[in-house]
């Protein structure tokens, strides 16, 4: 229950937080359920909604942007192209996330890297830009800021933290793996995904290589399968969506330690650059 989760989060912090709503094809999550998620976020007046996938105004209609604005809810769109960033800025989004090809999950099939995408979007819109894809430490944060970003979004790095609910075996696997240990799957069904190389991913690629049907792929990609794998530590049992940034994950630490280290590293990196 999303409303309950929002209430529980507010009991844990007095800081603003964002809710992600992903508008992508799904066997289980209907458009009606997406509409419900959006309504709950507006009614609860969360600080922001991070939209990924289809634009909010096109998926739920242009009135949805106005509704969020009237509720005082900031809208942030995670996207992978200048064209989509311009659209988001034009229809009233408050910020955009420039998500490069390195990211885990579902990068845009333009295959543009963070290094190119961030400055291109920064020079193309008049709203704040956040960088995602390859963000993992203070050095990458400093690089994003030099490229024009106001901040960064991290996902894969937070998996290898003590607070993350993922099984310890998966956290340890991410520490062990390198930047070339991810690959793209589901390109043949126009839903490309970056995931950790494992047995399940090999099975998906085998189906795609022989031009198998979507009916063969869907059971391998089910949300239930993924949830069980993350909880039980089955490294080979599901497509684990992680980015190339895993190559720079060296240890499992607390979120506080991670964030403190990133801020310190970013400040040191920027200072070192200025001294050169």
N, C-alpha and C positions, 0 to 999 in steps of 0.2 A: 504494500500500500504506500503510494508515493507521499500522500499527506502525512502519514505516520512517520515516514522516514525524515521528512522535513522537520516535523516537530522534534524528533529525537536529535537531529543535528543541531537545532537551536538550543537544546538542553546542554549540548557539549561545548558550544562556543557562542560568544557574542559578536563574532566577526561576520562580515558578509560572506555568503557562499553562493555558488552557481550550481544549477541543475542542468544536466545534459539531456536533451531530447533528440533522438536520432530518427530522422524521417527517411528510412530506407526500406526496400522490399523485405517483407518478413512473412513467414508462414503463419506465425502465431500472433503477432502484434498488428491489429487492424487500425485503419484510419480513425475509427471511433475511439479506440484506446489512446491513440496519439492526441486526439482532441481533448480527451479527458486529462491526460498528463499536462497539456498546455493550460487548461482551465485551472487545474489545481495549483500550478506555479503562479498564475496570476492572482488567484484568490488568496494564496498564502503570502503573496508579495515577496517572493524570494528576490535576492539582490539582482540576479541575472539568470537568463536561460542561454545555454550554449547550444545552438542548433547545428547539427551536422546532417549531411545528406541533402535532401531537397530543400530549397529556400522556404521559409515559413510562409511568406506571402503567397507563394504558388501552391503550396501543399494544403494549407488551411484557409487561404484567402487573404486578400489585402487588409481586411478589417482586423486580422490577428495582430498585425504590427501596431495598429492604433490601440488595440486593447491592452497590449503589453505596456505601451507608453503611458496610457492612462493609469495603469496599475503601479507605475513607478518601477517596472521591471526592465532592466537593461537587456538588450538583445545582442548576442555575439554569435557570428556565423563562422564555423570552421570550414575552410574551403581551400581549393588548390589551384586557382587561376585568377588572373587579373580581371577577366570578364566577370566572374562570379563576385569578386570583391567590389567591383564598381556597382553591380546590381544591388548588393547588400547595402552599400552606402547610400545609393539613390533612394531606396525604399524606406530607409529610416533605421537601419541597424546602428547600434551605438559603437560597435567595434567589430573587427574581423580577426580571425586566426589564420595566418598563412601556414598551411600544413604541407610541408614538402614531402617528396617521394620517399624519404627515409622513414617516415612514420609507420608505426604498427597499425593494424586495422585496415581501413579502406582509403588509401590515398587515391587522388584523382588519377585517371588513366592517361593524363598528359605526361606523366613521369618527369615533372620538373622538380629539381632539388631545392632544398631550403635555401641554399646559398644564392640561387638566382631568384627564387620566388619572393623572398622577403623584401629585398629592395625594389623589385618591380611593383609589388603591391603597395609598398610605402609611398612610392612616387605617384601612385595612381588614384589614391583615395584620400579623403580629408578626415577620416576617423582613425582612432588608435589601432595599431596593428600589433598583434601578438604572434610570436613565432612558435611553431610546433614542427616536430620531425628532426630527430637527432639531438634534441635538447636533453642534457644529462648531467651537466656540471657547471661550475662557474665560468669555465672557458667558453662553453657553448652559449651561455647566457650573455657574456660580454660580446661575443661575436654577433649575436642577434641584435644587441643594442647598437653596435657599430653600424650594422646594416640598416638601422632605422626603426627597429621594433621597440615598443614600449615595455614589453615583458615577454615571458616565455610560458609555454604550456608543456608540462612533462607528464608522461603516463608510464612508460615502461620502467623508468627509474624508480618510481614509487612502489612497484611490485616488490622489489628487493629491499623492503623496509620491515622492521619488526611489527609495525601496526597492521600491515597488509594482511588480509584474511586468506590469501593464497597459501597453499601448502608449502612447508619448508623445502620440500624436494624441488619444487618449481623455482623457488627463489635461488636455491643453490645451483640449479641448472643454468639460470641466467648469468650468474657470476662466472660459471665455467665457460659459457659460450662466447663466441667472437662476433664481430660485426658482419661477417659473411655467413652467419648461421641462420639467416632468415631468407625467405623466398616468397614469390608471388603466386597465389592460387586463385582459382575461380575467374580467371580472365576470360575464359570461353563463355561464361554466362553473364558477362558485363558487370561483374561485382567483384573486381579484383581486391585481393586481401593480402597484406603482408603478415606472415606468420612464421613461427619458429620451425626450422626444419626438424621433422620427426616422422614417425611411421605413418601417422594419420595423414599428414600433409603429402607424403609420398603416395599414399593411396589415392588422394584427390587428384594429384598430378597424373597418375596412371590413367584414371578415368578420363581426364581431359585430353591426354595424349591420344587416346583411341576414339576421341569424339563421342564419349559416352553421354547419356542423357542427363538432364537436370535432376530427374527422379533418382538417379544413382548418387548424385552429389549431395542432395539435400540431407539425407540421413547422416552423412559424414560431418555435416556442418551444423547440426542441431544445437540449439542453445542448451538443452538439457545435457547433452554430451559434454559440452564445454564446461558447464557449471560443475559437473561431477569431477572432471579432470582437474580443474583448479582447486577444488576442495580436497580431493583425495591424493593429489600429487602424482597423477598419471601423466607423465611427461609426453608419452606417445599416444595418448587416448583421444586427443582433440586438437583442433587447430588453435594454437595459443597465439593470439594477436600481440606481437611485440615488434618494436622497431629496431633499426640498425644500431641504435644507441646502446644496445646490450653489450657491445664491444667495449664500452667504457664503464660498465658496472663492475666494480672490483670487490665490493663487500656488502653485507647486509647491515644496515644501520637504522636508527630511529628516524622518524620524519623530522624531528627537531634538529638532530645532528646533521641530517642531509641538507636541510634548508640553511642552517647556519653556515655550513661549509660552502654551499653554493654562493651565498652572498659574499662571504669573505674572499673566495676565489675570484668572483667577478670583479670585485673592487681591486684586488691585487693585479688581475690581468689588465684591466683598463689603465691602472696607474703605470704598469710596466710598459704598456704601449706608448703612453704619453712621454715617458722618459727616453724612448729610443730616438 
